[in-house]
Amino acid sequence: MGIVKSFVRNGVRDGVKLSVRYGRGRWWDVAIVVTTLILYSIAWPTLQLTHDVPAPLMPIISGLAVFPFLLVRAQPALGWAISAVAAMIVPWAFDRIPGYDYPWQVVHILVLLALLTAVCLREEMRIVLVVWLATVLLFFAYVPGNDGWGWAIGLTAIAAFALLVRWLVLSRRQLAREEEISELERARRAALEEKARIARDLHDIVAHHMSLVVVQAQSAPYRLPDVSDAARAEFESIGVLAREALNEVRGMLGVLRSDGTLPENAPQPGMGRLDELFDASRRAGVDLTARIDGDPASVSDGAGLAVYRIVQESLANAVRHAPGSEVSVQVVCGPDRVDVTVCNGAAKDGGGDSPVMQPELAGGNGIRGMVDRAASVGGRLYAHPRPEGGFEVSASLPRVPAA
């Protein structure tokens, strides 16, 4: 539930950010269009005051001076190129009105400066250098008298100021990104600390007591007088099983204590260790008949681990709920699938659970865990009481789990 809530919360937050960003972008576009229309409404009537342009061409020449401003946000370099070409054509094609010294309308100059600023804010540095140099040369070529030097200095100052603003914005974004990374690192460190605390608790609660079980089982034949051979073998079996369980608990503690960045190098049990599992069960007194058909080496590690855990849990359930019953295990490694069947009879001498009672009713989660284990590799598992008594677990798993 915590993960789902976090996902929903992050999704809502990202959606709000996207909506705000989209809303801001839309308002910027509206402002650019409105500003362009205002400039156009100024450029068209005043063009006859600055240049000798025929009346039919006035809307077109005014549009060349103003409409490139529409690209100031989307494509500032393209808008600047159009405006610069228009700035070279207008003084060459049309004469100025006597008394007007500049080669372009004031509106055209403002648009050209705005596009230069936008290029400095958004484009690559090589494009910025080309645009700045070309703009300076353009003013040198067309501005009369010594005003070209003043415009060159002014254009350089505008470009430098825009670059400073750009670098300031980029540095703040980088700072925000670093702060976000730091926050994620703090959250990751907190998770690792929680995992380490869980590992310590597990070690204190489980591993310590299991170590005592191993020690007591191994020392019992020497501490207790008149221990029979059967009891000695039973104590030895208990010690072996407890050591195996202790090793698995230690492996789990190692995973909990790891930082999650290194691969897990600890080998996982698979098809190759089924014989060890069968021998351990027989030493524990289980009347077990086991058979493995096919080539276990052809089974993938993931499917082999699932088979091992299913057989392990099934044997544990048989011992727990039907002590003394006969247990049979059959593993068939086919070309495409691995079929596992574990059957046990009814408990002898009336001990254990009822033959029709599912082990889940005893409060455990073994069968549910086996079903999940089989499903994790794309297989199926069925567990049901047998009509003649006892219980049966059958699973069919793909030899190589699907991606």
DRENDO-1510 file (C-alpha; in Angstrom, 1 decimal, always signed):
<recs>
REC; n; res; u; v; w
REC; 1; MET; +0.0; +0.0; +0.0 .
REC; 2; GLY; +2.9; +2.4; +0.8 .
REC; 3; ILE; +4.4; +1.8; -2.7 .
REC; 4; VAL; +1.0; +2.4; -4.3 .
REC; 5; LYS; +0.4; +5.6; -2.4 .
REC; 6; SER; +3.9; +6.8; -3.2 .
REC; 7; PHE; +3.3; +6.0; -6.9 .
REC; 8; VAL; +0.0; +7.8; -6.9 .
REC; 9; ARG; +1.4; +10.8; -5.0 .
REC; 10; ASN; +4.4; +11.1; -7.4 .
REC; 11; GLY; +2.1; +10.7; -10.4 .
REC; 12; VAL; -0.2; +13.5; -9.2 .
REC; 13; ARG; +2.8; +15.7; -8.4 .
REC; 14; ASP; +4.3; +15.1; -11.9 .
REC; 15; GLY; +1.0; +15.7; -13.5 .
REC; 16; VAL; +0.6; +19.0; -11.6 .
REC; 17; LYS; +4.1; +20.1; -12.7 .
REC; 18; LEU; +3.3; +19.1; -16.3 .
REC; 19; SER; +0.0; +21.1; -16.2 .
REC; 20; VAL; +1.7; +24.1; -14.7 .
REC; 21; ARG; +4.5; +23.9; -17.3 .
REC; 22; TYR; +2.0; +23.5; -20.1 .
REC; 23; GLY; +0.0; +26.4; -18.8 .
REC; 24; ARG; +3.0; +28.7; -18.6 .
REC; 25; GLY; +4.1; +27.7; -22.2 .
REC; 26; ARG; +0.6; +28.5; -23.5 .
REC; 27; TRP; +0.6; +31.9; -21.9 .
REC; 28; TRP; +4.1; +32.6; -23.3 .
REC; 29; ASP; +2.8; +31.8; -26.8 .
REC; 30; VAL; -0.2; +34.0; -26.4 .
REC; 31; ALA; +2.0; +36.9; -25.2 .
REC; 32; ILE; +4.3; +36.4; -28.2 .
REC; 33; VAL; +1.4; +36.5; -30.6 .
REC; 34; VAL; -0.1; +39.6; -29.0 .
REC; 35; THR; +3.2; +41.4; -29.0 .
REC; 36; THR; +3.8; +40.5; -32.7 .
REC; 37; LEU; +0.3; +41.9; -33.6 .
REC; 38; ILE; +1.0; +45.1; -31.6 .
REC; 39; LEU; +4.4; +45.6; -33.4 .
REC; 40; TYR; +2.8; +44.9; -36.7 .
REC; 41; SER; +0.1; +47.5; -36.1 .
REC; 42; ILE; +2.9; +49.9; -35.4 .
REC; 43; ALA; +5.3; +48.9; -38.3 .
REC; 44; TRP; +2.7; +49.1; -41.1 .
REC; 45; PRO; +1.4; +52.7; -40.6 .
REC; 46; THR; +4.9; +54.0; -39.8 .
REC; 47; LEU; +6.7; +52.4; -42.7 .
REC; 48; GLN; +5.8; +55.3; -45.0 .
REC; 49; LEU; +7.6; +57.6; -42.5 .
REC; 50; THR; +10.9; +55.8; -42.8 .
REC; 51; HIS; +11.1; +54.2; -46.3 .
REC; 52; ASP; +9.8; +54.9; -49.8 .
REC; 53; VAL; +7.8; +51.7; -50.2 .
REC; 54; PRO; +4.8; +51.3; -52.6 .
REC; 55; ALA; +1.5; +50.9; -50.8 .
REC; 56; PRO; +0.8; +47.3; -52.1 .
REC; 57; LEU; +4.2; +46.2; -50.6 .
REC; 58; MET; +3.8; +47.8; -47.2 .
REC; 59; PRO; +2.1; +44.9; -45.5 .
REC; 60; ILE; +4.7; +42.5; -46.8 .
REC; 61; ILE; +7.8; +44.6; -45.8 .
REC; 62; SER; +6.2; +45.3; -42.4 .
REC; 63; GLY; +5.6; +41.6; -42.0 .
REC; 64; LEU; +9.2; +40.8; -42.8 .
REC; 65; ALA; +10.3; +43.2; -40.1 .
REC; 66; VAL; +7.9; +41.9; -37.4 .
REC; 67; PHE; +6.7; +38.3; -38.0 .
REC; 68; PRO; +10.1; +36.6; -37.3 .
REC; 69; PHE; +9.4; +37.5; -33.7 .
REC; 70; LEU; +6.8; +34.7; -33.7 .
REC; 71; LEU; +9.8; +32.3; -33.7 .
REC; 72; VAL; +11.5; +33.9; -30.7 .
REC; 73; ARG; +10.5; +30.9; -28.4 .
REC; 74; ALA; +10.4; +28.0; -30.8 .
REC; 75; GLN; +13.2; +28.6; -33.3 .
REC; 76; PRO; +15.1; +31.8; -32.4 .
REC; 77; ALA; +18.0; +31.1; -34.8 .
REC; 78; LEU; +15.6; +30.7; -37.7 .
REC; 79; GLY; +13.7; +33.8; -36.8 .
REC; 80; TRP; +17.0; +35.8; -36.5 .
REC; 81; ALA; +18.1; +34.5; -40.0 .
REC; 82; ILE; +14.8; +35.7; -41.6 .
REC; 83; SER; +15.0; +39.0; -39.8 .
REC; 84; ALA; +18.7; +39.5; -40.8 .
REC; 85; VAL; +18.0; +38.7; -44.5 .
REC; 86; ALA; +15.1; +41.2; -44.4 .
REC; 87; ALA; +17.5; +43.7; -42.9 .
REC; 88; MET; +19.9; +43.3; -45.8 .
REC; 89; ILE; +17.1; +43.5; -48.5 .
REC; 90; VAL; +15.2; +46.6; -47.2 .
REC; 91; PRO; +18.0; +49.2; -47.4 .
REC; 92; TRP; +19.1; +47.9; -50.8 .
REC; 93; ALA; +15.6; +47.8; -52.3 .
REC; 94; PHE; +14.0; +50.9; -50.9 .
REC; 95; ASP; +15.2; +54.4; -50.3 .
REC; 96; ARG; +14.9; +56.1; -47.0 .
REC; 97; ILE; +12.7; +59.1; -46.4 .
REC; 98; PRO; +14.8; +62.3; -46.1 .
REC; 99; GLY; +15.6; +63.0; -42.5 .
REC; 100; TYR; +15.6; +59.4; -41.3 .
REC; 101; ASP; +19.1; +58.1; -40.8 .
REC; 102; TYR; +18.7; +54.5; -39.8 .
REC; 103; PRO; +18.5; +51.7; -42.5 .
REC; 104; TRP; +15.5; +50.0; -40.8 .
REC; 105; GLN; +12.5; +50.8; -38.8 .
REC; 106; VAL; +12.8; +51.0; -35.1 .
REC; 107; VAL; +10.4; +48.0; -34.8 .
REC; 108; HIS; +12.7; +46.0; -37.0 .
REC; 109; ILE; +15.7; +46.8; -34.8 .
REC; 110; LEU; +13.8; +45.8; -31.7 .
REC; 111; VAL; +12.8; +42.5; -33.2 .
REC; 112; LEU; +16.4; +41.8; -34.3 .
REC; 113; LEU; +17.7; +42.5; -30.8 .
REC; 114; ALA; +15.1; +40.3; -29.2 .
REC; 115; LEU; +16.0; +37.4; -31.5 .
REC; 116; LEU; +19.7; +37.9; -30.8 .
REC; 117; THR; +18.9; +37.7; -27.0 .
REC; 118; ALA; +16.8; +34.6; -27.5 .
REC; 119; VAL; +19.6; +32.9; -29.5 .
REC; 120; CYS; +22.1; +33.7; -26.7 .
REC; 121; LEU; +19.7; +32.2; -24.2 .
REC; 122; ARG; +18.8; +29.0; -25.9 .
REC; 123; GLU; +21.1; +28.0; -28.8 .
REC; 124; GLU; +24.5; +26.3; -28.8 .
REC; 125; MET; +27.5; +28.4; -28.3 .
REC; 126; ARG; +28.8; +28.1; -31.9 .
REC; 127; ILE; +25.4; +29.4; -33.1 .
REC; 128; VAL; +25.5; +32.2; -30.6 .
REC; 129; LEU; +29.0; +33.3; -31.8 .
REC; 130; VAL; +27.9; +33.2; -35.4 .
REC; 131; VAL; +24.7; +35.2; -34.8 .
REC; 132; TRP; +26.5; +37.8; -32.6 .
REC; 133; LEU; +29.3; +38.3; -35.1 .
REC; 134; ALA; +26.9; +38.5; -38.1 .
REC; 135; THR; +24.7; +41.0; -36.2 .
REC; 136; VAL; +27.7; +43.2; -35.4 .
REC; 137; LEU; +28.9; +43.1; -39.1 .
REC; 138; LEU; +25.3; +43.9; -40.2 .
REC; 139; PHE; +25.2; +47.0; -38.1 .
REC; 140; PHE; +28.8; +48.0; -39.2 .
REC; 141; ALA; +27.7; +47.7; -42.8 .
REC; 142; TYR; +24.4; +49.6; -42.8 .
REC; 143; VAL; +24.5; +52.0; -39.8 .
REC; 144; PRO; +25.8; +55.4; -41.1 .
REC; 145; GLY; +28.8; +57.3; -39.7 .
REC; 146; ASN; +30.6; +56.1; -36.5 .
REC; 147; ASP; +27.4; +54.7; -34.9 .
REC; 148; GLY; +28.6; +51.2; -35.9 .
REC; 149; TRP; +31.1; +51.0; -33.1 .
REC; 150; GLY; +28.5; +52.0; -30.6 .
REC; 151; TRP; +26.1; +49.4; -31.9 .
REC; 152; ALA; +28.9; +46.8; -31.8 .
REC; 153; ILE; +29.5; +47.6; -28.1 .
REC; 154; GLY; +25.8; +47.6; -27.3 .
REC; 155; LEU; +25.2; +44.3; -29.2 .
REC; 156; THR; +28.1; +42.7; -27.3 .
REC; 157; ALA; +26.7; +43.9; -24.0 .
REC; 158; ILE; +23.3; +42.5; -24.8 .
REC; 159; ALA; +24.8; +39.1; -25.8 .
REC; 160; ALA; +27.0; +39.0; -22.7 .
REC; 161; PHE; +24.1; +39.8; -20.4 .
REC; 162; ALA; +21.9; +37.1; -22.0 .
REC; 163; LEU; +24.8; +34.6; -21.6 .
REC; 164; LEU; +25.1; +35.5; -17.9 .
REC; 165; VAL; +21.4; +35.0; -17.4 .
REC; 166; ARG; +21.6; +31.6; -19.3 .
REC; 167; TRP; +24.5; +30.4; -17.1 .
REC; 168; LEU; +22.8; +31.5; -14.0 .
REC; 169; VAL; +19.6; +29.6; -14.9 .
REC; 170; LEU; +21.7; +26.5; -15.8 .
REC; 171; SER; +23.6; +26.7; -12.6 .
REC; 172; ARG; +20.4; +26.8; -10.6 .
REC; 173; ARG; +19.0; +23.9; -12.5 .
REC; 174; GLN; +22.1; +21.9; -11.8 .
REC; 175; LEU; +21.9; +22.9; -8.1 .
REC; 176; ALA; +18.3; +21.7; -8.0 .
REC; 177; ARG; +19.3; +18.5; -9.7 .
REC; 178; GLU; +22.1; +17.9; -7.2 .
REC; 179; GLU; +19.7; +18.6; -4.3 .
REC; 180; GLU; +17.2; +16.0; -5.8 .
REC; 181; ILE; +20.0; +13.5; -6.1 .
REC; 182; SER; +21.1; +14.2; -2.5 .
REC; 183; GLU; +17.5; +13.7; -1.4 .
REC; 184; LEU; +17.3; +10.4; -3.2 .
REC; 185; GLU; +20.6; +9.4; -1.7 .
REC; 186; ARG; +19.3; +10.2; +1.8 .
REC; 187; ALA; +16.2; +8.1; +1.2 .
REC; 188; ARG; +18.4; +5.3; -0.1 .
REC; 189; ARG; +20.6; +5.5; +3.0 .
REC; 190; ALA; +17.6; +5.4; +5.2 .
REC; 191; ALA; +16.3; +2.3; +3.5 .
REC; 192; LEU; +19.7; +0.7; +3.9 .
REC; 193; GLU; +19.8; +1.5; +7.5 .
REC; 194; GLU; +16.3; +0.0; +8.0 .
REC; 195; LYS; +17.4; -3.1; +6.1 .
REC; 196; ALA; +20.5; -3.3; +8.4 .
REC; 197; ARG; +18.3; -3.0; +11.5 .
REC; 198; ILE; +16.0; -5.8; +10.2 .
REC; 199; ALA; +19.1; -7.9; +9.6 .
REC; 200; ARG; +20.3; -7.3; +13.1 .
REC; 201; ASP; +16.9; -8.2; +14.6 .
REC; 202; LEU; +16.7; -11.4; +12.5 .
REC; 203; HIS; +20.2; -12.3; +13.6 .
REC; 204; ASP; +19.3; -11.8; +17.2 .
REC; 205; ILE; +16.0; -13.6; +17.0 .
REC; 206; VAL; +16.6; -16.5; +14.6 .
REC; 207; ALA; +20.3; -17.1; +13.9 .
REC; 208; HIS; +21.3; -17.1; +17.6 .
REC; 209; HIS; +18.6; -19.6; +18.6 .
REC; 210; MET; +19.3; -21.8; +15.6 .
REC; 211; SER; +23.0; -21.9; +16.5 .
REC; 212; LEU; +22.0; -23.1; +20.0 .
REC; 213; VAL; +19.9; -25.8; +18.4 .
REC; 214; VAL; +22.9; -27.0; +16.3 .
REC; 215; VAL; +25.2; -27.0; +19.4 .
REC; 216; GLN; +22.6; -28.8; +21.5 .
REC; 217; ALA; +21.9; -31.4; +18.8 .
REC; 218; GLN; +25.6; -32.1; +18.3 .
REC; 219; SER; +26.5; -32.2; +22.0 .
REC; 220; ALA; +23.4; -34.2; +23.1 .
REC; 221; PRO; +25.0; -37.7; +22.5 .
REC; 222; TYR; +27.9; -36.7; +24.8 .
REC; 223; ARG; +25.8; -34.9; +27.5 .
REC; 224; LEU; +23.1; -37.4; +27.9 .
REC; 225; PRO; +23.8; -40.9; +29.2 .
REC; 226; ASP; +22.6; -44.1; +27.5 .
REC; 227; VAL; +21.8; -42.5; +24.1 .
REC; 228; SER; +20.7; -45.2; +21.6 .
REC; 229; ASP; +22.0; -45.4; +18.1 .
REC; 230; ALA; +18.7; -44.3; +16.7 .
REC; 231; ALA; +18.6; -41.3; +19.0 .
REC; 232; ARG; +22.2; -40.5; +18.0 .
REC; 233; ALA; +21.3; -40.6; +14.3 .
REC; 234; GLU; +18.2; -38.4; +15.0 .
REC; 235; PHE; +20.3; -35.8; +16.8 .
REC; 236; GLU; +22.8; -35.8; +13.9 .
REC; 237; SER; +20.0; -35.3; +11.4 .
REC; 238; ILE; +18.6; -32.4; +13.5 .
REC; 239; GLY; +22.1; -30.8; +13.5 .
REC; 240; VAL; +22.5; -31.2; +9.7 .
REC; 241; LEU; +19.1; -29.7; +9.0 .
REC; 242; ALA; +19.6; -26.8; +11.5 .
REC; 243; ARG; +23.0; -26.0; +9.9 .
REC; 244; GLU; +21.4; -25.9; +6.4 .
REC; 245; ALA; +18.7; -23.6; +7.7 .
REC; 246; LEU; +21.2; -21.4; +9.5 .
REC; 247; ASN; +23.3; -21.1; +6.3 .
REC; 248; GLU; +20.1; -19.9; +4.4 .
REC; 249; VAL; +19.3; -17.4; +7.1 .
REC; 250; ARG; +22.8; -16.1; +6.9 .
REC; 251; GLY; +22.5; -15.7; +3.2 .
REC; 252; MET; +19.3; -13.8; +3.6 .
REC; 253; LEU; +21.0; -11.5; +6.2 .
REC; 254; GLY; +23.8; -10.9; +3.7 .
REC; 255; VAL; +21.2; -9.7; +1.1 .
REC; 256; LEU; +19.5; -7.5; +3.7 .
REC; 257; ARG; +22.8; -5.9; +4.7 .
REC; 258; SER; +24.0; -5.3; +1.1 .
REC; 259; ASP; +23.5; -2.0; -0.6 .
REC; 260; GLY; +21.7; -3.5; -3.6 .
REC; 261; THR; +24.4; -2.2; -6.1 .
REC; 262; LEU; +26.5; -5.4; -6.2 .
REC; 263; PRO; +25.4; -8.7; -7.8 .
REC; 264; GLU; +24.5; -11.5; -5.5 .
REC; 265; ASN; +27.3; -14.0; -5.8 .
REC; 266; ALA; +26.0; -16.5; -3.3 .
REC; 267; PRO; +24.9; -19.6; -5.1 .
REC; 268; GLN; +21.2; -20.5; -5.0 .
REC; 269; PRO; +20.0; -24.1; -4.6 .
REC; 270; GLY; +18.8; -25.7; -7.8 .
REC; 271; MET; +18.2; -29.0; -9.5 .
REC; 272; GLY; +21.8; -30.1; -8.6 .
REC; 273; ARG; +21.0; -30.1; -4.9 .
REC; 274; LEU; +17.8; -32.1; -5.0 .
REC; 275; ASP; +19.8; -35.3; -4.1 .
REC; 276; GLU; +21.2; -33.5; -1.0 .
REC; 277; LEU; +17.6; -32.5; +0.0 .
REC; 278; PHE; +16.4; -36.1; -0.4 .
REC; 279; ASP; +19.3; -37.5; +1.7 .
REC; 280; ALA; +18.6; -35.0; +4.4 .
REC; 281; SER; +15.0; -35.9; +4.5 .
REC; 282; ARG; +15.8; -39.6; +4.7 .
REC; 283; ARG; +18.3; -38.9; +7.6 .
REC; 284; ALA; +15.4; -37.1; +9.3 .
REC; 285; GLY; +13.4; -40.4; +9.2 .
REC; 286; VAL; +11.2; -39.7; +6.2 .
REC; 287; ASP; +10.1; -42.8; +4.2 .
REC; 288; LEU; +11.0; -41.1; +0.9 .
REC; 289; THR; +11.0; -42.5; -2.7 .
REC; 290; ALA; +12.5; -40.0; -5.1 .
REC; 291; ARG; +13.0; -40.2; -8.9 .
REC; 292; ILE; +14.5; -37.7; -11.3 .
REC; 293; ASP; +13.9; -38.3; -15.1 .
REC; 294; GLY; +15.6; -36.3; -17.9 .
REC; 295; ASP; +18.6; -34.0; -17.8 .
REC; 296; PRO; +18.5; -31.7; -14.8 .
REC; 297; ALA; +21.4; -29.7; -16.2 .
REC; 298; SER; +19.2; -28.4; -19.0 .
REC; 299; VAL; +16.9; -26.6; -16.6 .
REC; 300; SER; +17.6; -22.9; -16.1 .
REC; 301; ASP; +18.7; -21.5; -12.7 .
REC; 302; GLY; +15.4; -19.7; -12.1 .
REC; 303; ALA; +13.3; -22.8; -12.8 .
REC; 304; GLY; +15.7; -25.0; -10.9 .
REC; 305; LEU; +15.4; -22.8; -7.8 .
REC; 306; ALA; +11.6; -22.9; -8.1 .
REC; 307; VAL; +11.7; -26.7; -8.3 .
REC; 308; TYR; +14.0; -27.0; -5.3 .
REC; 309; ARG; +11.8; -24.7; -3.1 .
REC; 310; ILE; +8.6; -26.4; -4.1 .
REC; 311; VAL; +10.0; -29.8; -3.3 .
REC; 312; GLN; +11.5; -28.5; +0.0 .
REC; 313; GLU; +8.3; -27.0; +1.1 .
REC; 314; SER; +6.3; -30.1; +0.1 .
REC; 315; LEU; +8.5; -32.4; +2.1 .
REC; 316; ALA; +8.3; -30.1; +5.1 .
REC; 317; ASN; +4.5; -30.1; +4.9 .
REC; 318; ALA; +4.5; -33.9; +4.6 .
REC; 319; VAL; +6.6; -34.2; +7.7 .
REC; 320; ARG; +4.6; -31.7; +9.6 .
REC; 321; HIS; +1.1; -32.8; +8.7 .
REC; 322; ALA; +1.5; -36.5; +8.0 .
REC; 323; PRO; +4.4; -37.8; +10.1 .
REC; 324; GLY; +5.5; -41.3; +9.4 .
REC; 325; SER; +3.7; -41.4; +6.0 .
REC; 326; GLU; +5.2; -42.6; +2.8 .
REC; 327; VAL; +6.4; -39.8; +0.6 .
REC; 328; SER; +7.1; -40.0; -3.1 .
REC; 329; VAL; +8.8; -37.3; -5.3 .
REC; 330; GLN; +9.0; -37.4; -9.1 .
REC; 331; VAL; +10.7; -34.8; -11.2 .
REC; 332; VAL; +10.5; -35.1; -15.0 .
REC; 333; CYS; +12.7; -32.8; -17.0 .
REC; 334; GLY; +11.1; -32.6; -20.5 .
REC; 335; PRO; +12.3; -30.7; -23.6 .
REC; 336; ASP; +10.2; -27.7; -22.7 .
REC; 337; ARG; +8.8; -28.1; -19.2 .
REC; 338; VAL; +9.7; -29.5; -15.8 .
REC; 339; ASP; +6.9; -31.5; -14.0 .
REC; 340; VAL; +7.1; -32.0; -10.3 .
REC; 341; THR; +4.8; -34.3; -8.2 .
REC; 342; VAL; +5.1; -34.8; -4.5 .
REC; 343; CYS; +2.6; -37.2; -2.8 .
REC; 344; ASN; +2.3; -38.3; +0.8 .
REC; 345; GLY; +0.0; -40.8; +2.4 .
REC; 346; ALA; -2.1; -40.4; +5.5 .
REC; 347; ALA; -0.4; -40.0; +8.9 .
REC; 348; LYS; +0.4; -43.3; +10.6 .
REC; 349; ASP; -1.1; -44.1; +14.0 .
REC; 350; GLY; -3.6; -41.3; +13.6 .
REC; 351; GLY; -1.0; -38.6; +14.2 .
REC; 352; GLY; -0.8; -35.4; +12.3 .
REC; 353; ASP; -3.5; -33.5; +10.6 .
REC; 354; SER; -6.6; -35.0; +9.0 .
REC; 355; PRO; -5.9; -36.5; +5.6 .
REC; 356; VAL; -8.3; -34.0; +4.0 .
REC; 357; MET; -7.0; -31.0; +5.9 .
REC; 358; GLN; -5.0; -28.6; +3.8 .
REC; 359; PRO; -1.7; -27.5; +5.4 .
REC; 360; GLU; -2.8; -23.9; +4.9 .
REC; 361; LEU; -5.4; -24.4; +7.6 .
REC; 362; ALA; -2.7; -24.8; +10.2 .
REC; 363; GLY; -1.9; -21.1; +9.8 .
REC; 364; GLY; +1.1; -21.3; +7.4 .
REC; 365; ASN; +1.6; -19.8; +4.0 .
REC; 366; GLY; +3.5; -22.7; +2.4 .
REC; 367; ILE; +1.1; -23.6; -0.4 .
REC; 368; ARG; +0.5; -19.9; -1.2 .
REC; 369; GLY; +4.2; -19.4; -1.4 .
REC; 370; MET; +4.7; -22.4; -3.7 .
REC; 371; VAL; +1.9; -21.1; -6.0 .
REC; 372; ASP; +3.6; -17.7; -6.2 .
REC; 373; ARG; +7.0; -19.4; -6.7 .
REC; 374; ALA; +5.6; -21.3; -9.7 .
REC; 375; ALA; +3.9; -18.3; -11.1 .
REC; 376; SER; +7.1; -16.2; -10.9 .
REC; 377; VAL; +8.7; -18.4; -13.6 .
REC; 378; GLY; +5.5; -18.8; -15.7 .
REC; 379; GLY; +4.3; -22.1; -14.3 .
REC; 380; ARG; +1.3; -23.5; -12.5 .
REC; 381; LEU; +1.0; -25.4; -9.2 .
REC; 382; TYR; -1.9; -27.5; -7.8 .
REC; 383; ALA; -2.2; -28.8; -4.2 .
REC; 384; HIS; -5.2; -31.0; -3.1 .
REC; 385; PRO; -6.0; -33.9; -0.8 .
REC; 386; ARG; -5.9; -37.4; -2.3 .
REC; 387; PRO; -9.1; -39.4; -2.4 .
REC; 388; GLU; -7.3; -42.4; -0.7 .
REC; 389; GLY; -5.8; -40.1; +1.9 .
REC; 390; GLY; -2.9; -37.9; +2.1 .
REC; 391; PHE; -1.9; -34.9; +0.0 .
REC; 392; GLU; -0.5; -34.2; -3.4 .
REC; 393; VAL; +1.4; -31.3; -4.9 .
REC; 394; SER; +1.9; -31.1; -8.6 .
REC; 395; ALA; +3.6; -28.3; -10.5 .
REC; 396; SER; +4.4; -27.7; -14.2 .
REC; 397; LEU; +7.1; -25.1; -14.9 .
REC; 398; PRO; +8.8; -24.0; -18.1 .
REC; 399; ARG; +12.4; -25.3; -18.4 .
REC; 400; VAL; +13.5; -21.7; -19.3 .
REC; 401; PRO; +11.3; -19.0; -17.6 .
REC; 402; ALA; +9.7; -16.6; -20.1 .
REC; 403; ALA; +11.2; -13.1; -20.2 .
</recs>
